[in-house]
Amino acid sequence: MSEKILGALPAIYDAATSGDKWPGALDQLVSAIGARGALLAATDLVGLPFQVQTACSIFRTKDLEDYFATFGHYEQKGLELLRENPARTICRDIDVWPDPSETFDRDDFVYLRNRYGIENRTAINLSKDKGWSDTLYVQTDKAWAQVPDAFYDSLLAVVPHVAKVVEVNRTFTLLRLRYQAALAALDHIGIGMCIADGGGEIIVANAEAKRILALSDGLTQGRSGHVVAREDDATRAIRAGIELTARTAGGNELHEEFSIVCPRASGGSPFLVEICPLRDGAGELQRHFLGSLVCIIDPDATSELSSAGLAKLFAFSPAETTVCEALVHGRTAREIAEMRNVSPDTVRTQIKALYAKTGAANRVELIRLAVGTNPPIR
């Protein structure tokens, strides 16, 4: 993979904890993949105060406002196609308007060509989650009569990292809005969160992470400061995940996330460990820090989780909403049936419907969706 792409990753991951780093991140992305320009738009879908509307430095905010005010009506057909596309699927101008003669002399294309030197445009939906929508738009130089396949290969290599940064930035934006801090406010999140350096040592752990590690029930913190799992394979996977994601944050690897299931000695629900690259773009903890963010979800401690976002996104019925909330909070089908005064078979049918609507295969996946949709911020 191109060294330019690896070199752009530090700037991209800087935006995870500090949204004002997005323009610089997009400038680096443009340079790395050989584009002319780039824009990023993200909108929350469950009512949380998260929104991103940003662009690389070639575009001025006023120019973009004028463009969409004047030519925005042309974008509707492309937006409709984008909504139908699966995540991470490239959507080009030619996919929207197959006949180039239809658009070559159209006033919006002429404006972009003359004003910015742009000829071809590509859009791609980033997120596989549904709690927010996020789209990356990239534009190529008019000097390219035909966009080479290598350009799209480079774009697809960068997309998972931009998507991961939007996901992490969403949670940290909500923290910053409430507490004027992100990494320094981790104790206000109701799932375990740790910050590890490139060597795997945990340098910050929030209150929930400390509680989980103190249980010594499937996960603990060893004398060296590393996270140790009950099973050797899980320990090795966690260490490799931290090492590779920390190297990604430094622009030396291309690993945006790892998910590891860690069984517990007590027989309780396994912990879910998720690891991704982290940079302290705002300098809250340590200037130029790079490492990994380690999230630990305890499916047996979910009192702070809400399924309200899932109910809204997937249009649950009132009964399904009640069942989902109870399921996320650890109730069994029999307990839910007694609570609702219905048969266990009825509840099992409703649970199957929940899984079908959300795409979750089991309760742990449903919890993961609930955490992603409504981050448990106190």
MARMI-208158 format. One record per residue (C-alpha): residue number from 1; residue in three letters; x, y, z. Coordinates in steps of 0.001 Angstrom, whole numbers, plus 500000, padded with zeros to 6 digits. Layout:
// residues N
ATOM; num; residu; u; v; w
ATOM; NUM; ALA; X; Y; Z $
...
***
This chain:
// residues 378
ATOM; num; residu; u; v; w
ATOM; 1; MET; 500000; 500000; 500000 $
ATOM; 2; SER; 501218; 503506; 499196 $
ATOM; 3; GLU; 503405; 505216; 501785 $
ATOM; 4; LYS; 501315; 508323; 501122 $
ATOM; 5; ILE; 498216; 506584; 502456 $
ATOM; 6; LEU; 500040; 505438; 505573 $
ATOM; 7; GLY; 501411; 508944; 505975 $
ATOM; 8; ALA; 497907; 510430; 505973 $
ATOM; 9; LEU; 496654; 508265; 508844 $
ATOM; 10; PRO; 498129; 510308; 511726 $
ATOM; 11; ALA; 496271; 513435; 510571 $
ATOM; 12; ILE; 493071; 511443; 510067 $
ATOM; 13; TYR; 493234; 509898; 513553 $
ATOM; 14; ASP; 493960; 513305; 515095 $
ATOM; 15; ALA; 490349; 514170; 514242 $
ATOM; 16; ALA; 488974; 511394; 516476 $
ATOM; 17; THR; 489379; 513414; 519658 $
ATOM; 18; SER; 489325; 516875; 518126 $
ATOM; 19; GLY; 486819; 517681; 515383 $
ATOM; 20; ASP; 488615; 520883; 514423 $
ATOM; 21; LYS; 491338; 518673; 512925 $
ATOM; 22; TRP; 489043; 517461; 510130 $
ATOM; 23; PRO; 490108; 520029; 507457 $
ATOM; 24; GLY; 493760; 519074; 507883 $
ATOM; 25; ALA; 492826; 515397; 507837 $
ATOM; 26; LEU; 490968; 515840; 504554 $
ATOM; 27; ASP; 493902; 517762; 503082 $
ATOM; 28; GLN; 496145; 514795; 503885 $
ATOM; 29; LEU; 493592; 512366; 502450 $
ATOM; 30; VAL; 493373; 514368; 499207 $
ATOM; 31; SER; 497149; 514369; 498839 $
ATOM; 32; ALA; 497471; 510675; 499656 $
ATOM; 33; ILE; 494972; 509360; 497118 $
ATOM; 34; GLY; 495607; 511922; 494378 $
ATOM; 35; ALA; 492242; 513650; 494600 $
ATOM; 36; ARG; 491476; 517304; 493907 $
ATOM; 37; GLY; 489145; 517889; 496865 $
ATOM; 38; ALA; 487171; 516187; 499619 $
ATOM; 39; LEU; 484164; 516881; 501812 $
ATOM; 40; LEU; 482769; 514971; 504786 $
ATOM; 41; ALA; 479185; 515109; 506023 $
ATOM; 42; ALA; 477856; 513241; 509067 $
ATOM; 43; THR; 474461; 513555; 510721 $
ATOM; 44; ASP; 473115; 511854; 513837 $
ATOM; 45; LEU; 469916; 509877; 513308 $
ATOM; 46; VAL; 468723; 509403; 516888 $
ATOM; 47; GLY; 468604; 513020; 518014 $
ATOM; 48; LEU; 472046; 513340; 519616 $
ATOM; 49; PRO; 473936; 516632; 519078 $
ATOM; 50; PHE; 476474; 515352; 516582 $
ATOM; 51; GLN; 477020; 516736; 513106 $
ATOM; 52; VAL; 480014; 517149; 510832 $
ATOM; 53; GLN; 480062; 519397; 507766 $
ATOM; 54; THR; 483657; 519951; 506743 $
ATOM; 55; ALA; 485914; 520149; 503714 $
ATOM; 56; CYS; 489550; 520300; 502684 $
ATOM; 57; SER; 491208; 523683; 502305 $
ATOM; 58; ILE; 490470; 524052; 498582 $
ATOM; 59; PHE; 486876; 524900; 499488 $
ATOM; 60; ARG; 485772; 527965; 501450 $
ATOM; 61; THR; 482665; 527618; 503599 $
ATOM; 62; LYS; 480933; 530513; 501827 $
ATOM; 63; ASP; 481661; 528985; 498407 $
ATOM; 64; LEU; 480132; 525686; 499463 $
ATOM; 65; GLU; 477045; 527422; 500814 $
ATOM; 66; ASP; 476654; 529298; 497529 $
ATOM; 67; TYR; 477175; 526121; 495510 $
ATOM; 68; PHE; 474469; 524147; 497322 $
ATOM; 69; ALA; 472097; 527116; 497284 $
ATOM; 70; THR; 472500; 527437; 493517 $
ATOM; 71; PHE; 473043; 523862; 492355 $
ATOM; 72; GLY; 471808; 521712; 495225 $
ATOM; 73; HIS; 468770; 520525; 493268 $
ATOM; 74; TYR; 471081; 518563; 490978 $
ATOM; 75; GLU; 472307; 516508; 493934 $
ATOM; 76; GLN; 468978; 514832; 494737 $
ATOM; 77; LYS; 469316; 511978; 492259 $
ATOM; 78; GLY; 472772; 511119; 493563 $
ATOM; 79; LEU; 471612; 511257; 497181 $
ATOM; 80; GLU; 468781; 508853; 496404 $
ATOM; 81; LEU; 471233; 506379; 494863 $
ATOM; 82; LEU; 473580; 506770; 497815 $
ATOM; 83; ARG; 470784; 505925; 500259 $
ATOM; 84; GLU; 470158; 502687; 498369 $
ATOM; 85; ASN; 473830; 501683; 498255 $
ATOM; 86; PRO; 475364; 499407; 500905 $
ATOM; 87; ALA; 478038; 500994; 503086 $
ATOM; 88; ARG; 481521; 501284; 501554 $
ATOM; 89; THR; 480133; 501163; 497998 $
ATOM; 90; ILE; 481543; 503693; 495540 $
ATOM; 91; CYS; 479022; 505947; 493793 $
ATOM; 92; ARG; 480389; 507974; 490866 $
ATOM; 93; ASP; 478865; 510679; 488701 $
ATOM; 94; ILE; 478665; 508189; 485855 $
ATOM; 95; ASP; 476642; 505830; 488076 $
ATOM; 96; VAL; 474092; 508599; 488620 $
ATOM; 97; TRP; 474140; 510037; 485087 $
ATOM; 98; PRO; 475398; 507278; 482714 $
ATOM; 99; ASP; 475401; 509580; 479693 $
ATOM; 100; PRO; 478318; 512080; 480061 $
ATOM; 101; SER; 476810; 514341; 477419 $
ATOM; 102; GLU; 473942; 514970; 479849 $
ATOM; 103; THR; 476231; 516622; 482370 $
ATOM; 104; PHE; 479324; 517957; 480583 $
ATOM; 105; ASP; 477821; 521368; 479817 $
ATOM; 106; ARG; 475482; 521457; 482810 $
ATOM; 107; ASP; 475969; 524602; 484856 $
ATOM; 108; ASP; 477021; 522832; 488079 $
ATOM; 109; PHE; 479709; 520807; 486259 $
ATOM; 110; VAL; 480920; 523904; 484432 $
ATOM; 111; TYR; 481127; 525801; 487734 $
ATOM; 112; LEU; 483184; 523063; 489436 $
ATOM; 113; ARG; 485451; 522704; 486419 $
ATOM; 114; ASN; 486158; 526416; 486078 $
ATOM; 115; ARG; 486242; 527322; 489756 $
ATOM; 116; TYR; 488101; 524341; 491234 $
ATOM; 117; GLY; 489480; 522315; 488337 $
ATOM; 118; ILE; 487144; 519428; 489214 $
ATOM; 119; GLU; 485727; 517035; 486637 $
ATOM; 120; ASN; 484687; 513767; 488274 $
ATOM; 121; ARG; 483102; 513188; 491663 $
ATOM; 122; THR; 482759; 510118; 493863 $
ATOM; 123; ALA; 480746; 509581; 497046 $
ATOM; 124; ILE; 480798; 506726; 499521 $
ATOM; 125; ASN; 478739; 505968; 502632 $
ATOM; 126; LEU; 481159; 505157; 505432 $
ATOM; 127; SER; 479331; 503675; 508374 $
ATOM; 128; LYS; 477970; 500172; 508732 $
ATOM; 129; ASP; 476225; 501343; 511915 $
ATOM; 130; LYS; 472860; 503058; 511675 $
ATOM; 131; GLY; 472933; 505545; 514539 $
ATOM; 132; TRP; 474319; 508163; 512191 $
ATOM; 133; SER; 474874; 508675; 508484 $
ATOM; 134; ASP; 478264; 509724; 507184 $
ATOM; 135; THR; 479371; 510277; 503624 $
ATOM; 136; LEU; 482751; 511079; 502153 $
ATOM; 137; TYR; 482781; 513012; 498874 $
ATOM; 138; VAL; 485961; 513189; 496805 $
ATOM; 139; GLN; 486606; 515047; 493570 $
ATOM; 140; THR; 489278; 514427; 490954 $
ATOM; 141; ASP; 491211; 516806; 488720 $
ATOM; 142; LYS; 489851; 517808; 485322 $
ATOM; 143; ALA; 493187; 516736; 483841 $
ATOM; 144; TRP; 492062; 513131; 484313 $
ATOM; 145; ALA; 489970; 512205; 481298 $
ATOM; 146; GLN; 489294; 508890; 483026 $
ATOM; 147; VAL; 489752; 508127; 486687 $
ATOM; 148; PRO; 492172; 505180; 487059 $
ATOM; 149; ASP; 491218; 502097; 489060 $
ATOM; 150; ALA; 494195; 502740; 491346 $
ATOM; 151; PHE; 492452; 505883; 492603 $
ATOM; 152; TYR; 489429; 503898; 493748 $
ATOM; 153; ASP; 491699; 501273; 495334 $
ATOM; 154; SER; 493402; 504002; 497337 $
ATOM; 155; LEU; 490075; 505532; 498341 $
ATOM; 156; LEU; 488739; 502181; 499581 $
ATOM; 157; ALA; 491930; 501662; 501602 $
ATOM; 158; VAL; 491388; 504943; 503459 $
ATOM; 159; VAL; 487606; 504674; 503953 $
ATOM; 160; PRO; 487631; 502257; 506949 $
ATOM; 161; HIS; 489873; 504651; 508848 $
ATOM; 162; VAL; 487751; 507713; 508138 $
ATOM; 163; ALA; 484681; 505696; 509196 $
ATOM; 164; LYS; 486326; 504624; 512464 $
ATOM; 165; VAL; 487370; 508197; 513229 $
ATOM; 166; VAL; 483809; 509464; 512689 $
ATOM; 167; GLU; 482527; 506736; 515040 $
ATOM; 168; VAL; 484996; 507590; 517811 $
ATOM; 169; ASN; 484635; 511332; 517244 $
ATOM; 170; ARG; 480869; 511037; 517740 $
ATOM; 171; THR; 481306; 509743; 521301 $
ATOM; 172; PHE; 484066; 512213; 522102 $
ATOM; 173; THR; 482060; 515106; 520665 $
ATOM; 174; LEU; 479191; 514245; 523009 $
ATOM; 175; LEU; 481639; 514125; 525935 $
ATOM; 176; ARG; 483220; 517417; 524947 $
ATOM; 177; LEU; 479854; 519156; 524643 $
ATOM; 178; ARG; 478927; 518067; 528147 $
ATOM; 179; TYR; 482258; 518196; 529974 $
ATOM; 180; GLN; 484518; 520367; 527746 $
ATOM; 181; ALA; 486899; 517416; 527553 $
ATOM; 182; ALA; 487129; 514059; 525788 $
ATOM; 183; LEU; 489979; 511828; 526945 $
ATOM; 184; ALA; 489991; 513524; 530350 $
ATOM; 185; ALA; 486279; 512749; 530823 $
ATOM; 186; LEU; 486272; 508985; 530283 $
ATOM; 187; ASP; 484911; 508317; 533786 $
ATOM; 188; HIS; 481585; 509682; 532548 $
ATOM; 189; ILE; 481172; 506776; 530104 $
ATOM; 190; GLY; 479339; 503695; 531349 $
ATOM; 191; ILE; 481463; 501122; 529499 $
ATOM; 192; GLY; 485089; 500291; 530161 $
ATOM; 193; MET; 487540; 502542; 528345 $
ATOM; 194; CYS; 491321; 502364; 528548 $
ATOM; 195; ILE; 494110; 504175; 526761 $
ATOM; 196; ALA; 497147; 502022; 525990 $
ATOM; 197; ASP; 500532; 503087; 524709 $
ATOM; 198; GLY; 502190; 501350; 521787 $
ATOM; 199; GLY; 503812; 498824; 524094 $
ATOM; 200; GLY; 500451; 497720; 525472 $
ATOM; 201; GLU; 500678; 499386; 528888 $
ATOM; 202; ILE; 497427; 500885; 530122 $
ATOM; 203; ILE; 498136; 504505; 531005 $
ATOM; 204; VAL; 494528; 505603; 531618 $
ATOM; 205; ALA; 491525; 503517; 532650 $
ATOM; 206; ASN; 488086; 504880; 533445 $
ATOM; 207; ALA; 486074; 503825; 536488 $
ATOM; 208; GLU; 484157; 501084; 534654 $
ATOM; 209; ALA; 487351; 499610; 533186 $
ATOM; 210; LYS; 488935; 499571; 536651 $
ATOM; 211; ARG; 485872; 497773; 538020 $
ATOM; 212; ILE; 486002; 495130; 535296 $
ATOM; 213; LEU; 489746; 494542; 535615 $
ATOM; 214; ALA; 489502; 494357; 539420 $
ATOM; 215; LEU; 487078; 491438; 539119 $
ATOM; 216; SER; 489888; 489212; 537761 $
ATOM; 217; ASP; 487104; 487325; 536023 $
ATOM; 218; GLY; 488298; 486859; 532462 $
ATOM; 219; LEU; 490281; 490111; 532297 $
ATOM; 220; THR; 492768; 491699; 534636 $
ATOM; 221; GLN; 495685; 494117; 534555 $
ATOM; 222; GLY; 499034; 492423; 534969 $
ATOM; 223; ARG; 502019; 493745; 536893 $
ATOM; 224; SER; 503477; 495174; 533688 $
ATOM; 225; GLY; 500331; 497236; 533189 $
ATOM; 226; HIS; 499102; 495128; 530251 $
ATOM; 227; VAL; 495603; 493686; 529950 $
ATOM; 228; VAL; 495665; 489945; 530576 $
ATOM; 229; ALA; 492809; 487642; 529556 $
ATOM; 230; ARG; 491840; 484313; 531103 $
ATOM; 231; GLU; 492741; 482517; 527896 $
ATOM; 232; ASP; 496212; 482854; 526398 $
ATOM; 233; ASP; 494844; 483228; 522863 $
ATOM; 234; ALA; 492714; 486206; 523950 $
ATOM; 235; THR; 495701; 487780; 525724 $
ATOM; 236; ARG; 497813; 487458; 522591 $
ATOM; 237; ALA; 494985; 488861; 520463 $
ATOM; 238; ILE; 494615; 491896; 522755 $
ATOM; 239; ARG; 498343; 492571; 522720 $
ATOM; 240; ALA; 498534; 492218; 518943 $
ATOM; 241; GLY; 495468; 494448; 518542 $
ATOM; 242; ILE; 497014; 497184; 520661 $
ATOM; 243; GLU; 500371; 496958; 518923 $
ATOM; 244; LEU; 498911; 497050; 515405 $
ATOM; 245; THR; 496360; 499808; 516052 $
ATOM; 246; ALA; 498993; 501945; 517800 $
ATOM; 247; ARG; 501222; 501497; 514766 $
ATOM; 248; THR; 498276; 502504; 512584 $
ATOM; 249; ALA; 497859; 505699; 514615 $
ATOM; 250; GLY; 501500; 506423; 513792 $
ATOM; 251; GLY; 501030; 505735; 510077 $
ATOM; 252; ASN; 502825; 502389; 509986 $
ATOM; 253; GLU; 499958; 499892; 509614 $
ATOM; 254; LEU; 496435; 499703; 508202 $
ATOM; 255; HIS; 494421; 498156; 511065 $
ATOM; 256; GLU; 491428; 500257; 512111 $
ATOM; 257; GLU; 489886; 497892; 514696 $
ATOM; 258; PHE; 489990; 494548; 516460 $
ATOM; 259; SER; 487152; 492810; 518332 $
ATOM; 260; ILE; 487965; 490076; 520848 $
ATOM; 261; VAL; 485573; 487976; 522945 $
ATOM; 262; CYS; 486984; 487136; 526388 $
ATOM; 263; PRO; 485307; 484283; 528343 $
ATOM; 264; ARG; 484927; 484616; 532111 $
ATOM; 265; ALA; 485897; 482102; 534794 $
ATOM; 266; SER; 482599; 482710; 536592 $
ATOM; 267; GLY; 480578; 481575; 533596 $
ATOM; 268; GLY; 479099; 485048; 533128 $
ATOM; 269; SER; 478602; 486576; 529695 $
ATOM; 270; PRO; 481989; 487020; 527964 $
ATOM; 271; PHE; 483501; 490485; 527833 $
ATOM; 272; LEU; 483663; 492164; 524441 $
ATOM; 273; VAL; 486935; 494018; 523873 $
ATOM; 274; GLU; 487203; 496468; 520988 $
ATOM; 275; ILE; 490506; 498132; 520089 $
ATOM; 276; CYS; 491139; 500987; 517666 $
ATOM; 277; PRO; 493908; 503524; 516946 $
ATOM; 278; LEU; 494042; 506656; 519098 $
ATOM; 279; ARG; 495827; 509978; 518886 $
ATOM; 280; ASP; 495451; 512812; 521359 $
ATOM; 281; GLY; 494820; 515495; 518745 $
ATOM; 282; ALA; 493703; 518018; 521358 $
ATOM; 283; GLY; 496687; 517404; 523655 $
ATOM; 284; GLU; 494515; 516697; 526712 $
ATOM; 285; LEU; 496719; 513964; 528124 $
ATOM; 286; GLN; 500039; 514105; 526324 $
ATOM; 287; ARG; 501069; 516156; 523322 $
ATOM; 288; HIS; 501436; 514013; 520194 $
ATOM; 289; PHE; 500394; 510866; 522084 $
ATOM; 290; LEU; 499605; 507894; 519885 $
ATOM; 291; GLY; 498387; 504512; 521013 $
ATOM; 292; SER; 495134; 502603; 521229 $
ATOM; 293; LEU; 491661; 503027; 522652 $
ATOM; 294; VAL; 490548; 499826; 524374 $
ATOM; 295; CYS; 486796; 499539; 525033 $
ATOM; 296; ILE; 485445; 496774; 527262 $
ATOM; 297; ILE; 481740; 495949; 527311 $
ATOM; 298; ASP; 480409; 493859; 530201 $
ATOM; 299; PRO; 477099; 492338; 529045 $
ATOM; 300; ASP; 476256; 491555; 532679 $
ATOM; 301; ALA; 476484; 495227; 533748 $
ATOM; 302; THR; 474188; 497154; 531430 $
ATOM; 303; SER; 472089; 499297; 533751 $
ATOM; 304; GLU; 473376; 502471; 532086 $
ATOM; 305; LEU; 472586; 501364; 528537 $
ATOM; 306; SER; 469582; 502636; 526617 $
ATOM; 307; SER; 467854; 500980; 523678 $
ATOM; 308; ALA; 465849; 504109; 522817 $
ATOM; 309; GLY; 468011; 504809; 519792 $
ATOM; 310; LEU; 467541; 501288; 518448 $
ATOM; 311; ALA; 463769; 501578; 518895 $
ATOM; 312; LYS; 463766; 504771; 516827 $
ATOM; 313; LEU; 466103; 503539; 514100 $
ATOM; 314; PHE; 464407; 500201; 513545 $
ATOM; 315; ALA; 460819; 501292; 514149 $
ATOM; 316; PHE; 460158; 498846; 516976 $
ATOM; 317; SER; 456575; 498298; 518037 $
ATOM; 318; PRO; 455777; 499294; 521662 $
ATOM; 319; ALA; 456009; 495629; 522683 $
ATOM; 320; GLU; 459351; 495177; 520884 $
ATOM; 321; THR; 460685; 498333; 522542 $
ATOM; 322; THR; 459841; 496974; 525994 $
ATOM; 323; VAL; 461331; 493568; 525211 $
ATOM; 324; CYS; 464522; 495097; 523764 $
ATOM; 325; GLU; 465063; 497288; 526827 $
ATOM; 326; ALA; 464578; 494311; 529148 $
ATOM; 327; LEU; 466826; 492071; 527040 $
ATOM; 328; VAL; 469632; 494637; 526953 $
ATOM; 329; HIS; 469380; 494919; 530725 $
ATOM; 330; GLY; 469887; 491201; 531199 $
ATOM; 331; ARG; 466379; 489819; 531591 $
ATOM; 332; THR; 465724; 486295; 530329 $
ATOM; 333; ALA; 462810; 485462; 528039 $
ATOM; 334; ARG; 460972; 483883; 530979 $
ATOM; 335; GLU; 461537; 486934; 533184 $
ATOM; 336; ILE; 460316; 489241; 530412 $
ATOM; 337; ALA; 457252; 487054; 529912 $
ATOM; 338; GLU; 456395; 487258; 533615 $
ATOM; 339; MET; 456967; 491007; 533619 $
ATOM; 340; ARG; 454672; 491481; 530631 $
ATOM; 341; ASN; 452174; 488768; 531592 $
ATOM; 342; VAL; 452549; 486939; 528283 $
ATOM; 343; SER; 453864; 483501; 527354 $
ATOM; 344; PRO; 457610; 482835; 526980 $
ATOM; 345; ASP; 456935; 481730; 523381 $
ATOM; 346; THR; 455489; 485161; 522611 $
ATOM; 347; VAL; 458610; 486828; 524013 $
ATOM; 348; ARG; 460895; 484495; 522066 $
ATOM; 349; THR; 459040; 485429; 518877 $
ATOM; 350; GLN; 459503; 489127; 519684 $
ATOM; 351; ILE; 463200; 488590; 520383 $
ATOM; 352; LYS; 463608; 486890; 516994 $
ATOM; 353; ALA; 461876; 489883; 515402 $
ATOM; 354; LEU; 464317; 492235; 517167 $
ATOM; 355; TYR; 467295; 490295; 515886 $
ATOM; 356; ALA; 465868; 490210; 512366 $
ATOM; 357; LYS; 465263; 493974; 512328 $
ATOM; 358; THR; 468636; 494946; 513768 $
ATOM; 359; GLY; 470792; 492266; 512175 $
ATOM; 360; ALA; 472080; 491237; 515614 $
ATOM; 361; ALA; 472742; 487507; 516007 $
ATOM; 362; ASN; 472463; 487476; 519792 $
ATOM; 363; ARG; 472080; 489590; 522919 $
ATOM; 364; VAL; 475750; 490630; 522996 $
ATOM; 365; GLU; 475524; 491994; 519452 $
ATOM; 366; LEU; 472317; 493809; 520395 $
ATOM; 367; ILE; 474166; 495385; 523334 $
ATOM; 368; ARG; 477000; 496422; 521025 $
ATOM; 369; LEU; 474473; 498121; 518754 $
ATOM; 370; ALA; 472854; 499864; 521721 $
ATOM; 371; VAL; 476242; 501152; 522930 $
ATOM; 372; GLY; 477123; 502441; 519471 $
ATOM; 373; THR; 473752; 504084; 518934 $
ATOM; 374; ASN; 473413; 505680; 522374 $
ATOM; 375; PRO; 476855; 505984; 523995 $
ATOM; 376; PRO; 476228; 505600; 527764 $
ATOM; 377; ILE; 477423; 509030; 528858 $
ATOM; 378; ARG; 476412; 509988; 532391 $
***
